[in-house]
Amino acid sequence: MSFYTEELITSKLFSNFTRIDTIATDYLGDQMVFTRYGNRFSDDGYFYDELEMVYPRKAKRICEAIAHNNFCKFENEEFVCESVDRDVAVMQLIQCGTAVGTYIVFNKG
């Protein structure tokens, strides 16, 4: 059983990209959805936006640390993973999303 599905999206506004629907959920219970452009996987800034609402001053530094610990990059306010192995890339982004949710839930105050 796969933990994600891919769907090619064609749009006049954006170049062709692949939408990745996972079975993972974030701390709010929302489905984790990513995009793929070739070998570049991204959360499109969703996790950063969630963290910025709670920690506006520290969000960027927190995201950079989370990305580094999960072998991803944090650039242009989004988590990015560049990998040939799709399963690994999707799992790394899920781990970033889980870490963001964990930080929000356990560091309130």
Residue pairs with C-beta under 8 A, 6 or more apart in sequence:
3 22
3 23
3 24
3 90
3 91
4 20
4 21
4 22
4 23
4 90
5 20
5 21
6 18
6 19
6 20
6 21
6 36
6 86
7 18
7 19
7 21
8 16
8 17
8 18
9 16
9 17
9 18
9 19
10 16
15 37
17 35
17 36
17 37
18 35
18 36
18 37
19 33
19 34
19 35
20 33
20 34
20 35
20 36
20 41
20 90
21 31
21 33
22 31
22 32
22 33
22 34
22 90
22 94
23 31
24 31
24 32
24 94
24 97
24 98
25 31
25 32
26 32
26 47
26 50
26 97
26 98
26 100
26 101
27 100
27 101
27 102
27 104
27 105
28 50
28 101
32 43
32 93
32 94
32 97
33 46
34 41
34 42
34 43
34 44
34 90
34 93
35 41
35 42
35 44
36 42
36 86
36 89
39 82
39 83
39 84
39 89
40 80
40 81
40 82
41 80
41 81
41 82
41 83
41 86
41 89
41 90
41 92
41 93
42 78
42 79
42 80
42 81
42 93
43 78
43 79
43 93
43 96
43 97
44 78
45 76
45 77
45 78
46 78
46 97
47 63
47 78
47 79
47 96
47 97
47 100
48 59
48 60
48 63
48 74
48 77
48 78
48 79
49 77
50 100
50 101
50 104
51 59
51 62
51 63
51 100
51 103
51 104
52 59
54 104
54 108
55 62
55 104
55 107
60 74
60 77
62 100
62 103
63 74
63 77
63 79
63 100
64 74
66 74
66 79
66 96
66 99
66 100
66 103
67 73
67 74
67 79
67 80
67 96
68 74
69 99
70 92
70 95
70 96
70 99
71 81
71 92
72 79
72 80
72 81
72 92
72 93
72 96
73 79
73 80
73 81
73 82
74 80
79 93
79 96
79 97
81 89
81 92
81 93
82 89
83 89
83 92
